[in-house]
Amino acid sequence: MNIKSRIIAIAFLIIGGTSIVYAQNRVINLDDAILRRYSVFGEERLKGLQWIGKTNSYAYTDGQNLLIASVADQKPVPVLSFDELNQAVGGALKAMPAVKWIDPGHFTVIVGGNRYKFDLATKKAEIINIFIVEGENIDIDPVTGNTACTIGDNLFISNDGKTTQVTNDTEWGIKSGKSTHREEFGIDKGTFWSPQGNLLAFYREDARQVTDYPLVDINSIPAKEVKIKYPMAGMKSHKVTVGVYNIKTGKTIYLQTGEPSDKYFTNISWSSDEKSIFIAEINRDQNELRYNQYDAASGAFLRSLFSEYNAKYVRPEKAAINLKDSFLWLSAVNGYNHFLQYDYSGKLINHINTGKIIVRKFLGTDESENKVFFVGNNADNIDLQVYMVDLKQKHKTSEFEVVRLTNEEGYHDGALLSADGKYLLDQFSSSTVPHKVNLLSTNGKISVTLLNSKNPLAGYQFGKTEIVRLKADDGKLLYGRIIKPYNFDPTKKYPVVLYVYNGPNVQLINDSWTNGASFWMYYLANKGYVILTVDGRGSANRGMDFEQVTFRKLGQEEMKDQMVGINYIKSLPYINGDKIAVHGWSYGGFMTTSLMLNYPEVFKVGVAGGPVIDWRYYEVMYTERYMDTPQANPKGYAQTSLLDKAQNLKGSLMLIHGAVDPVVVWQHSLKFIKSCVDNNIPIDYFVYPGHEHNVIGKDRVHLYNKVIEYIDEKMNKEPNSNF
């Protein structure tokens, strides 16, 4: 495979950075950077901050007390101590738990298998539900308190102090009440309560026809095989149905979703009267979506309200938002995520076109439902702001007027809207603000700072972070992040470590504290490196044209954009262009290996963790969305496979893999090692027994010591040319 390396990087603006350079005395410890990020370097926060029911009062905890304040009087008043709460629930607490406020006098709290309602006036707690302690995937209905959970692969419901087993499947490969479709399409749970809590919709996944995949448990003598279901690209996938359990009758019906049986079901929502269920159904090719309505009592198909088509792929990730007489649907049909407003017959009322403002998260509406509030970003920027659109406005163009409500630059990802839509609790950070909380009125008349965190990095040896703007070959704007050592000397020449991901639906660089960089990167920088990251085309939150350029050829355009960053940084006077390393994990491991093999003259060292090596071995949903099937796109799979490119390796490359990785299975890196052996190519390898796709816990320190030591060693030694 020949990839043009004639890429010109144009850095036309530096837009500021995290200037966290102080009279540093304390070194960054790798253990602290990884294991104690928030206990050592944590920002001050109003923990558990939330609005209280439908009031304009809000609450949070300082760790020892629950406190309440209001819009009218922002002075917080302690209303309950930890000791008082602990005594009321039987002394089982070790720290202040998360609570859910009902009104200013009451909240609920879960302790063990008990759900309590606490009365502030009496300082007493009443058990309102008991559920199985060993249950997983716990889902509590906010209206009734009924609780769904899974034990093993079956679904259970607890209500009125008793537990009922809803499903009783005993054959391996069938599971109910759990997330499905390998958690693609925004799926992160498997149960969905109806508005009044009378019914529960749930996923039932049947993977019996999916190929068994072997993992090995080394903790027994001898080691034993542990099978998982793993549908690889182009192979048979699982079948999913949606069940509906009726609390009163104790009966379950299943939606009649019909054929083909390998469709994907996502974005499940209910009608407000609990009579209908709505589901986004996506075909196996993932280029067409139908939003279908089913009868919740019989499971009968009622109608398709609308459909969407994209020649490459659709990727719905948010459930519809019910209004009084209509609903909002988040769609990228015009290239950017915007709200579409439909009535319940499927008639489009409004395409709430906000131009290049991408909707990221719905916050709520005002009481009239005319004003819609959301968190979003301009497609050309890396910040996140709170916006409002008025659905009753008169506009001359096809775009709605978008009103920005947050008045400070930064990443406003923690904003909370009051029930009446009049006030915001705006939690955010920026490249210069560790964490801040403002109380804002949505009419712009009130702006009060509730918390402005001190800089937790003051006194530590943290270097400077800079954001640069670059241009891709096609002229699209790219963002890069550069981290320098704390004692940076512009007269010296520094080696570079490129930290890479650049996969779909992920954005590494933003306008938050440290611009999204992990703290271990500052530790590495202080060892005498400049750390570069580039969000190339294919990454998230920049619009579909930016993302879909990688379709059917993963890695190819991304490599070009990574080289834009490399060519730019090599042009800087303080960079040693002969010493460049690259490191990434998962998709970043794929990119690391790809760069080492396609640009062998550029990269001296690489460390690839959990790397995809050949997309034929990766799972159905993700791979077929971005690559189509191997049968439909043989050229693309051949072009992106790294198995036949091992002979291109010239630098030092280490692959790292979790031995029981169920995401990027071990077969990927083992096949590449075999290819290196077959071609007499030196390669380094390290395996983490017992770890899955990510090396977590205390072993993560071992991992990054391994990564950094390898880069240190190989940057200062010429790689062996043969054994």
Stockholm file with secondary structure:
# STOCKHOLM 1.0

chainA/1-723         MNIKSRIIAIAFLIIGGTSIVYAQNRVINLDDAILRRYSVFGEERLKGLQWIGKTNSYAYTDGQNLLIASVADQKPVPVLSFDELNQAVGGALKAMPAVKWIDPGHFTVIVGGNRYKFDLATKKAEIINIFIVEGENIDIDPVTGNTACTIGDNLFISNDGKTTQVTNDTEWGIKSGKSTHREEFGIDKGTFWSPQGNLLAFYREDARQVTDYPLVDINSIPAKEVKIKYPMAGMKSHKVTVGVYNIKTGKTIYLQTGEPSDKYFTNISWSSDEKSIFIAEINRDQNELRYNQYDAASGAFLRSLFSEYNAKYVRPEKAAINLKDSFLWLSAVNGYNHFLQYDYSGKLINHINTGKIIVRKFLGTDESENKVFFVGNNADNIDLQVYMVDLKQKHKTSEFEVVRLTNEEGYHDGALLSADGKYLLDQFSSSTVPHKVNLLSTNGKISVTLLNSKNPLAGYQFGKTEIVRLKADDGKLLYGRIIKPYNFDPTKKYPVVLYVYNGPNVQLINDSWTNGASFWMYYLANKGYVILTVDGRGSANRGMDFEQVTFRKLGQEEMKDQMVGINYIKSLPYINGDKIAVHGWSYGGFMTTSLMLNYPEVFKVGVAGGPVIDWRYYEVMYTERYMDTPQANPKGYAQTSLLDKAQNLKGSLMLIHGAVDPVVVWQHSLKFIKSCVDNNIPIDYFVYPGHEHNVIGKDRVHLYNKVIEYIDEKMNKEPNSNF
#=GR chainA/1-723 SS CCCCCCCCCCCCEEEEEECCCCSCCBCCCHHHHHHSHHHHSCCCCCEEEEECTTSSEEEEECSSEEEEEESSCCCCEEEEEHHHHHHHTTSCCSSCCCEEEEETTEEEEEETTEEEEEETTTTEEEEEEECCTTCEEEEECTTTCCEEEEETTEEEEEETTEEEECCCCCSTTEEESSCCGGGCTTCCCSEEECTTSSEEEEEEEECTTSCEEEEEETTSSSCEEEEEECCBTTSCCCEEEEEEEETTTCCEEECCCCSCTTCEEEEEEECTTSSEEEEEEECTTSSEEEEEEEETTTCCEEEEEEEEECSSCCCCCSCCEECSSEEEEEECTTSSCEEEEEETTSCEEEEECCTTEEEEEEEEECTTSCEEEEEEEETTCCCBEEEEEETTCCCSSSSCCCEECCCSSSBCTTCEECTTSSEEEEEEBCSSCSCEEEEEETTSSCEEEEEECCCTTTTBCCCCEEEEEEECTTSCEEEEEEECCTTCCTTSCEEEEEECCCCTTCCCCCSSGGGGCCTHHHHHHTTTCEEEEEECTTCSSSCHHHHHTTTTSTTHHHHHHHHHHHHHHHTSTTEEEEEEEEEEETHHHHHHHHHHHHCTTTCSEEEEESCCCCGGGSBHHHHHHHHCCTTTCHHHHHHHCCTTCGGGCCSEEEEEEETTCSSSCTHHHHHHHHHHHHTTCCCEEEEETTCCSSCCTTHHHHHHHHHHHHHHHHHTSCCCSCC
#=GC SS_cons         CCCCCCCCCCCCEEEEEECCCCSCCBCCCHHHHHHSHHHHSCCCCCEEEEECTTSSEEEEECSSEEEEEESSCCCCEEEEEHHHHHHHTTSCCSSCCCEEEEETTEEEEEETTEEEEEETTTTEEEEEEECCTTCEEEEECTTTCCEEEEETTEEEEEETTEEEECCCCCSTTEEESSCCGGGCTTCCCSEEECTTSSEEEEEEEECTTSCEEEEEETTSSSCEEEEEECCBTTSCCCEEEEEEEETTTCCEEECCCCSCTTCEEEEEEECTTSSEEEEEEECTTSSEEEEEEEETTTCCEEEEEEEEECSSCCCCCSCCEECSSEEEEEECTTSSCEEEEEETTSCEEEEECCTTEEEEEEEEECTTSCEEEEEEEETTCCCBEEEEEETTCCCSSSSCCCEECCCSSSBCTTCEECTTSSEEEEEEBCSSCSCEEEEEETTSSCEEEEEECCCTTTTBCCCCEEEEEEECTTSCEEEEEEECCTTCCTTSCEEEEEECCCCTTCCCCCSSGGGGCCTHHHHHHTTTCEEEEEECTTCSSSCHHHHHTTTTSTTHHHHHHHHHHHHHHHTSTTEEEEEEEEEEETHHHHHHHHHHHHCTTTCSEEEEESCCCCGGGSBHHHHHHHHCCTTTCHHHHHHHCCTTCGGGCCSEEEEEEETTCSSSCTHHHHHHHHHHHHTTCCCEEEEETTCCSSCCTTHHHHHHHHHHHHHHHHHTSCCCSCC
//
